């Protein structure tokens, strides 16, 4: 089966009652790949070839909906540090320091599922050691991230 478009997302539109769902579980880093070979939990092989400019895959994306059968993407949880600085100055200092390492970060507001203004980065023991040394509050968590972390390209 070759898939060339995303048919929707189960978090935005419910599947019809009685739909048989097969899932493809992928790590967050794989969400950015436009062309890949995947396998469902029912051992169905799927070829994915999304056009240039198509959005990255997201948790809940419906890759196929044919009759009473659907194939849905599930994203593996990522090991992350949820950083909850106590002030804008503290957050700016942390963001600057981590930015110098070209570490990707995602930011969330108080109205998010975190319930606070936080910065989320992929887990790294050196970042954890830095946060401990400067006494900035954080939690290590397993989270399905809404957007994949991307490697930062950089030149001087």
C-alpha positions in Angstrom: 0.0 0.0 0.0 1.4 3.4 -1.0 0.2 6.5 0.9 0.6 9.9 -0.6 -1.5 12.1 1.6 -2.8 12.4 5.2 -6.5 11.8 5.4 -7.1 13.6 8.6 -6.3 13.3 12.3 -8.3 11.3 15.0 -7.8 14.1 17.5 -9.7 16.5 15.2 -12.2 14.1 13.6 -13.5 10.9 15.1 -13.4 7.7 13.0 -16.7 6.2 12.1 -18.1 3.7 14.7 -16.9 0.2 14.2 -13.8 1.2 12.2 -11.0 -1.4 12.5 -7.8 0.5 13.4 -4.3 -0.6 12.6 -1.6 1.6 14.1 1.9 2.5 13.0 4.1 3.5 16.0 7.0 5.8 15.2 9.6 7.7 17.2 9.3 11.5 17.1 12.4 11.9 14.9 10.8 9.9 12.2 7.8 12.3 11.8 9.8 14.6 9.5 10.6 11.9 6.9 8.5 12.3 3.7 9.5 8.9 2.3 9.7 5.8 4.4 8.6 2.2 4.7 6.5 1.4 7.7 4.7 -1.6 9.2 1.4 -1.6 11.2 0.7 -3.5 14.4 -1.1 -6.0 12.2 2.0 -6.5 10.0 0.7 -4.6 7.0 3.5 -3.0 5.1 2.9 0.7 4.1 5.0 2.9 1.8 4.8 6.6 2.7 5.6 9.2 0.0 4.3 12.6 1.0 4.8 15.5 -1.4 7.3 18.3 -0.8 5.6 20.9 1.4 3.3 18.4 3.1 3.1 18.9 6.9 5.1 16.6 9.2 3.3 13.6 10.5 1.6 14.0 13.9 0.2 11.7 16.5 -3.3 10.6 15.4 -2.8 11.2 11.6 -5.0 9.0 9.5 -2.9 7.5 6.7 -5.6 5.4 5.3 -9.4 5.2 5.7 -10.9 2.7 3.3 -14.3 1.2 4.1 -14.2 0.0 7.7 -10.4 0.0 8.0 -8.1 2.8 9.0 -4.3 3.1 9.5 -3.4 5.7 12.2 0.0 7.1 13.3 0.9 6.8 17.0 4.0 8.7 18.2 6.3 7.2 20.8 6.8 9.3 23.9 10.0 11.3 24.0 12.3 11.6 27.0 12.2 15.3 27.8 13.1 17.9 30.4 10.2 20.3 31.2 11.9 23.5 32.4 9.7 25.8 34.6 11.9 28.8 35.3 10.6 31.1 38.1 11.1 34.4 36.2 11.6 35.8 32.7 15.2 36.5 33.5 15.9 32.9 34.6 14.2 31.6 31.5 16.1 33.9 29.2 19.4 32.9 30.8 18.5 29.2 30.4 17.3 29.7 26.8 20.4 31.6 25.9 22.7 28.9 27.4 20.9 26.1 25.7 20.7 28.0 22.4 24.4 28.3 22.4 24.4 24.5 22.4 22.0 24.5 19.4 19.6 22.5 21.4 16.0 22.5 20.0 13.3 23.8 22.4 9.6 24.0 22.4 7.7 26.6 24.5 4.2 26.2 26.0 2.0 28.7 27.8 0.0 28.4 31.0 -3.1 27.4 29.0 -1.3 24.3 27.6 -1.4 20.8 29.0 1.6 21.7 31.2 -0.5 24.3 33.1 2.5 26.6 33.3 4.8 28.6 31.0 7.5 26.0 30.3 10.4 25.2 27.9 10.7 21.6 26.8 13.9 20.1 25.5 15.0 16.5 24.7 16.6 14.9 27.7 20.4 15.3 27.9 22.4 14.5 31.0 24.6 17.6 30.5 21.5 19.8 30.3 20.2 18.2 33.5 23.5 18.8 35.2 23.4 22.5 34.1 19.9 23.0 35.4 20.9 21.4 38.7 23.9 23.6 39.0 21.9 26.8 38.4 19.0 25.5 40.5 16.3 26.0 37.8 13.3 23.8 38.4 12.6 21.1 35.9 11.0 17.7 35.6 12.1 14.8 33.5 9.0 13.3 31.7 8.0 11.0 28.9 5.8 13.1 26.5 4.3 12.8 23.0 5.4 16.0 21.5 3.1 17.9 19.2 6.0 18.9 16.9 9.1 16.8 16.3 12.4 18.1 17.6 14.6 18.9 14.6 18.3 19.0 14.4 19.5 22.6 14.2 21.6 23.5 11.1 24.2 26.1 12.0 27.3 27.7 10.4 29.6 30.5 11.5 
